Amino acid sequence: MKYVYILQSTEGDHFYVGVTEDLRTRIQKHNAGDVAHSSKYKPWNLKTYIAFTDEQKAFAFERYLKTASGRAFAKKRL
């Protein structure tokens, strides 16, 4: 399984979108500061996640969520 996830910073209105196979470990790494792109705005809370059995669809959805249209979709519906 691949998980596409959205994190929300507890310090301000910052979001992070990613994909992983191990969601719990990945969130722990974000909150420990081990992920360079998200360490500045830690700690993080899991806002939502979606499980995919198809790896290509998971990465395609992650790319979509990182677009302006995808961010608007996520803000309104997720």
Rosetta blueprint (number, residue, H / E / L):
1 M L
2 K E
3 Y E
4 V E
5 Y E
6 I E
7 L E
8 Q E
9 S E
10 T L
11 E L
12 G L
13 D L
14 H L
15 F E
16 Y E
17 V E
18 G E
19 V E
20 T E
21 E L
22 D L
23 L H
24 R H
25 T H
26 R H
27 I H
28 Q H
29 K H
30 H H
31 N H
32 A H
33 G L
34 D L
35 V L
36 A L
37 H L
38 S L
39 S H
40 K H
41 Y H
42 K L
43 P L
44 W E
45 N E
46 L E
47 K E
48 T E
49 Y E
50 I E
51 A E
52 F E
53 T L
54 D L
55 E H
56 Q H
57 K H
58 A H
59 F H
60 A H
61 F H
62 E H
63 R H
64 Y H
65 L H
66 K L
67 T L
68 A H
69 S H
70 G H
71 R H
72 A H
73 F H
74 A H
75 K H
76 K H
77 R H
78 L L
